[in-house]
Amino acid sequence: MAEDNKSEQQLASATTTQATSEPHNVANAKNQRIAAAARQKDDAPAEIAKHLSKKNTDYVFKLKKGLAATDLSAERQKAIIDEMLPKIIEGQHQGKTANVLFGPVSERIDKILHAPVPAKPTPFWMSAIDMGCTFLAMFAAVYGLFGLFSPKMAKSATNGWITLIAIALAAGALMAYSTKWVNNKKRGSFLRILVVSLAAVFVMMVILSLIMMIPRQINFIVPPVPELILAAVAYGAHYLLKKHFKPLGYFRE
């Protein structure tokens, strides 16, 4: 009889535990579906907001009130809240409140108002010109100094002013391309990059070969002093580009 009573008690306890855990399991499964929909942004923000806990609802209310007191437009305020809601509901599923995820409302608003503005991507042509000017300044300065201190070597030079500018711009374009590739998160395959680089080098060599055919009367060698002036002008152009447009490149001061 004692064993029968014990079995009945265990059965009753198991039934009670199952009955108690069923609502919890149902709620947990529901939270999982909500969190998954939030991550995929399938639910509208208004629908997601209905499933927030009391603490998270209060947090969102205070955040809306705080943002309303700022100079942000209504569209920007709504976009901020809409972007946060999926993260809040997902954190809620993990047992984290919005205050834990984003910090106090006052701190969150301060971060929003003083968030760094993302830099605009630099156009390829601007980076190429910027680095081309830098190379031109370097080459012209070297040739100019050689011309001042070693006139015989300067007279034996074969690079005229057109060739000098073409080489500098070609080097700038190659450097800009390599910089863009290094900073690109979605890089192509190494073989593709290699083929494109070799093709670019071949095209530039062809162009330079054609430039070398230009008569010396046109593609003449620049005297040392004007060449140093050209170096200063090229560096000045690089400095202005860097100061006003901040192009992406290796040469930054």
C-alpha positions as CSV (number, residue, x, y, z in Angstrom):
1,M,0.0,0.0,0.0
2,A,2.8,2.4,0.9
3,E,4.4,1.8,-2.5
4,D,1.1,2.4,-4.3
5,N,0.6,5.7,-2.4
6,K,4.2,6.7,-3.3
7,S,3.6,6.0,-7.0
8,E,0.4,8.0,-6.9
9,Q,2.2,10.9,-5.3
10,Q,5.0,10.8,-7.9
11,L,2.4,10.6,-10.8
12,A,0.5,13.6,-9.3
13,S,3.8,15.6,-8.9
14,A,4.8,14.9,-12.5
15,T,1.4,15.9,-13.7
16,T,1.5,19.1,-11.8
17,T,5.1,19.9,-13.0
18,Q,4.0,19.2,-16.6
19,A,0.9,21.4,-16.2
20,T,3.0,24.2,-14.7
21,S,5.8,24.0,-17.4
22,E,3.4,23.9,-20.4
23,P,2.5,27.6,-20.2
24,H,6.2,28.4,-19.7
25,N,7.2,26.4,-22.7
26,V,4.5,28.0,-24.8
27,A,5.6,31.5,-23.7
28,N,9.2,30.6,-24.4
29,A,8.4,29.3,-27.8
30,K,6.4,32.4,-28.6
31,N,9.4,34.6,-27.5
32,Q,11.6,32.6,-29.7
33,R,9.3,33.2,-32.7
34,I,9.2,36.9,-31.9
35,A,12.9,37.2,-31.5
36,A,13.5,35.3,-34.8
37,A,11.0,37.6,-36.6
38,A,12.7,40.6,-35.1
39,R,16.1,39.5,-36.3
40,Q,14.7,39.0,-39.8
41,K,12.7,42.3,-39.5
42,D,9.6,40.5,-40.6
43,D,7.4,42.1,-38.0
44,A,6.5,45.8,-38.1
45,P,8.0,47.9,-35.3
46,A,4.5,48.5,-33.9
47,E,3.9,44.8,-33.8
48,I,7.3,44.1,-32.1
49,A,6.5,46.8,-29.5
50,K,3.4,44.9,-28.3
51,H,5.6,42.1,-27.1
52,L,8.0,44.2,-25.0
53,S,8.2,43.6,-21.3
54,K,7.0,46.3,-18.8
55,K,10.6,47.5,-18.2
56,N,11.4,47.6,-21.9
57,T,8.2,49.4,-22.7
58,D,9.0,52.0,-20.0
59,Y,12.5,52.4,-21.5
60,V,11.2,52.9,-25.0
61,F,8.6,55.4,-23.7
62,K,11.3,57.5,-21.9
63,L,13.6,57.3,-24.9
64,K,10.9,58.6,-27.2
65,K,10.2,61.4,-24.8
66,G,13.9,62.3,-24.5
67,L,14.4,62.2,-28.3
68,A,11.3,64.5,-28.8
69,A,13.1,67.1,-26.7
70,T,16.1,67.1,-29.2
71,D,16.5,68.8,-32.5
72,L,16.3,65.5,-34.4
73,S,13.5,65.3,-37.0
74,A,10.5,63.1,-36.3
75,E,11.5,60.8,-39.1
76,R,15.0,60.3,-37.6
77,Q,13.5,59.7,-34.1
78,K,11.2,57.0,-35.5
79,A,14.1,55.4,-37.4
80,I,16.2,55.2,-34.3
81,I,13.4,53.5,-32.3
82,D,12.6,51.2,-35.1
83,E,16.2,50.1,-35.4
84,M,16.4,49.4,-31.7
85,L,13.2,47.4,-31.3
86,P,14.5,44.2,-32.9
87,K,17.6,44.3,-30.7
88,I,15.5,45.0,-27.6
89,I,13.2,42.1,-28.2
90,E,16.1,39.8,-29.0
91,G,17.8,40.8,-25.8
92,Q,14.6,40.3,-23.9
93,H,14.5,36.7,-25.1
94,Q,18.0,36.3,-23.6
95,G,17.0,37.9,-20.3
96,K,18.6,41.3,-20.9
97,T,16.7,44.5,-20.6
98,A,17.1,47.5,-22.8
99,N,18.8,49.3,-20.0
100,V,21.5,46.6,-20.0
101,L,21.8,46.6,-23.8
102,F,22.0,50.3,-24.4
103,G,22.6,51.9,-21.0
104,P,20.5,54.5,-19.3
105,V,18.2,56.6,-21.4
106,S,20.2,59.8,-20.9
107,E,23.4,58.1,-21.9
108,R,21.8,56.5,-25.0
109,I,20.4,59.9,-26.1
110,D,23.9,61.5,-25.6
111,K,25.5,58.7,-27.7
112,I,22.9,59.2,-30.5
113,L,23.4,63.0,-30.6
114,H,27.2,62.8,-30.5
115,A,27.7,59.7,-32.7
116,P,30.6,60.1,-35.2
117,V,29.5,60.8,-38.7
118,P,30.6,58.0,-41.0
119,A,33.2,59.1,-43.6
120,K,32.0,59.2,-47.2
121,P,33.8,56.8,-49.5
122,T,36.4,58.5,-51.6
123,P,35.9,58.3,-55.3
124,F,38.6,56.3,-57.1
125,W,39.5,59.2,-59.4
126,M,40.1,61.5,-56.4
127,S,42.4,59.1,-54.7
128,A,44.2,58.5,-58.0
129,I,44.8,62.2,-58.6
130,D,45.8,62.8,-54.9
131,M,48.4,60.0,-55.0
132,G,49.4,61.0,-58.5
133,C,50.2,64.5,-57.3
134,T,52.2,63.1,-54.5
135,F,54.3,60.9,-56.8
136,L,54.7,63.8,-59.2
137,A,56.0,66.0,-56.4
138,M,58.5,63.2,-55.4
139,F,59.7,62.6,-58.9
140,A,60.0,66.2,-59.9
141,A,61.8,67.0,-56.6
142,V,64.3,64.2,-57.2
143,Y,65.0,65.2,-60.9
144,G,65.2,68.9,-59.9
145,L,67.7,68.2,-57.2
146,F,69.8,66.0,-59.5
147,G,69.7,68.7,-62.1
148,L,71.0,71.3,-59.6
149,F,73.8,69.1,-58.1
150,S,74.6,66.9,-61.1
151,P,74.0,68.7,-64.4
152,K,75.6,65.9,-66.5
153,M,73.1,63.3,-65.1
154,A,70.3,65.7,-65.7
155,K,71.3,66.1,-69.4
156,S,71.4,62.3,-69.8
157,A,67.8,61.9,-68.5
158,T,65.3,60.5,-71.0
159,N,62.1,61.4,-69.2
160,G,60.4,64.5,-70.5
161,W,57.8,66.5,-68.7
162,I,54.9,64.5,-70.3
163,T,56.5,61.2,-69.5
164,L,57.1,62.4,-65.9
165,I,53.5,63.3,-65.4
166,A,52.2,60.1,-67.1
167,I,54.4,57.9,-64.8
168,A,53.2,59.8,-61.7
169,L,49.6,59.5,-62.6
170,A,50.0,55.8,-63.5
171,A,51.7,55.1,-60.2
172,G,48.9,57.1,-58.4
173,A,46.2,55.0,-60.1
174,L,47.9,51.7,-59.2
175,M,48.3,52.9,-55.6
176,A,44.7,54.0,-55.4
177,Y,43.5,50.7,-56.8
178,S,45.7,48.7,-54.3
179,T,44.5,50.9,-51.4
180,K,40.8,50.4,-52.4
181,W,41.4,46.6,-52.6
182,V,43.1,46.4,-49.2
183,N,40.2,48.4,-47.6
184,N,37.5,46.5,-49.4
185,K,35.8,44.0,-47.1
186,K,34.3,42.2,-50.1
187,R,37.4,41.5,-52.0
188,G,37.4,39.4,-55.2
189,S,39.5,36.4,-55.6
190,F,43.3,36.8,-55.7
191,L,43.5,35.5,-59.2
192,R,41.0,38.1,-60.4
193,I,42.9,40.9,-58.6
194,L,46.2,39.6,-60.2
195,V,44.7,39.5,-63.7
196,V,43.3,43.0,-63.4
197,S,46.6,44.4,-62.0
198,L,48.6,42.8,-64.8
199,A,46.2,44.1,-67.4
200,A,46.4,47.6,-65.8
201,V,50.2,47.5,-65.9
202,F,50.2,46.3,-69.5
203,V,47.9,49.2,-70.6
204,M,50.1,51.7,-68.7
205,M,53.2,50.4,-70.4
206,V,51.6,50.7,-73.8
207,I,50.6,54.3,-73.0
208,L,54.1,55.2,-71.7
209,S,55.6,53.6,-74.9
210,L,53.4,55.8,-77.0
211,I,54.4,58.9,-75.0
212,M,58.1,58.1,-75.5
213,M,57.5,58.4,-79.2
214,I,56.5,62.1,-78.8
215,P,59.2,64.3,-80.3
216,R,61.7,65.8,-77.8
217,Q,60.7,69.3,-78.9
218,I,57.3,68.7,-77.3
219,N,58.2,66.2,-74.5
220,F,61.3,68.2,-73.5
221,I,63.3,67.8,-70.2
222,V,62.3,70.5,-67.7
223,P,65.2,72.5,-66.3
224,P,66.0,72.0,-62.5
225,V,64.4,75.2,-61.1
226,P,61.0,74.9,-63.0
227,E,61.0,71.2,-62.1
228,L,61.3,72.1,-58.4
229,I,58.5,74.6,-58.8
230,L,56.4,71.8,-60.4
231,A,57.2,69.6,-57.4
232,A,55.9,72.4,-55.1
233,V,52.7,72.9,-57.1
234,A,52.0,69.1,-57.2
235,Y,52.5,68.8,-53.4
236,G,50.3,71.9,-52.9
237,A,47.5,70.2,-54.9
238,H,47.9,67.0,-52.8
239,Y,47.8,69.2,-49.6
240,L,44.6,70.9,-50.7
241,L,42.9,67.6,-51.6
242,K,43.9,66.1,-48.3
243,K,42.7,69.1,-46.3
244,H,39.3,69.6,-48.0
245,F,38.3,66.2,-49.3
246,K,40.4,63.8,-47.2
247,P,40.9,61.2,-49.9
248,L,41.8,57.7,-48.9
249,G,45.4,56.9,-49.5
250,Y,48.8,56.0,-48.1
251,F,50.1,59.6,-48.0
252,R,48.6,61.3,-45.0
253,E,50.1,63.8,-42.7
